[in-house]
Amino acid sequence: MSIKLIHNVWEDTKTTDQIELLAMLALADFSNDEGCCYPWMKTIARKAQREQSVRRIIVRLIETG
């Protein structure tokens, strides 16, 4: 778990999409301080809502950097 990344999500995220915010927090929860994480999609979906929504959000996050 990276407290640093979780803090960054709360401070820097401008999204109003609650599922996107939950997905980003879940990813940060599984990350090290360098931002590396390799959780299963189902694991993130369990924390964030539905797997289909999480897949869409992760693709969008990757595309936007």
HUFEN-V804403 format. One record per backbone hydrogen bond with DSSP energy under -1.0 kcal/mol. NH is the residue of the N-H (numbers start at 1). CO is the residue of the C=O. If there is no record, write none. Layout:
[[NH;CO] [NH;CO]]
//
This chain:
[[2;28] [6;2] [7;3] [8;4] [9;5] [10;6] [11;7] [12;8] [13;9] [21;17] [22;18] [23;19] [24;20] [25;21] [26;22] [27;23] [28;24] [29;25] [30;26] [31;28] [32;36] [35;32] [44;40] [45;41] [46;42] [48;44] [49;45] [54;50] [55;51] [56;52] [57;53] [58;54] [59;55] [60;56] [61;57] [62;58] [63;59] [64;60]]
//
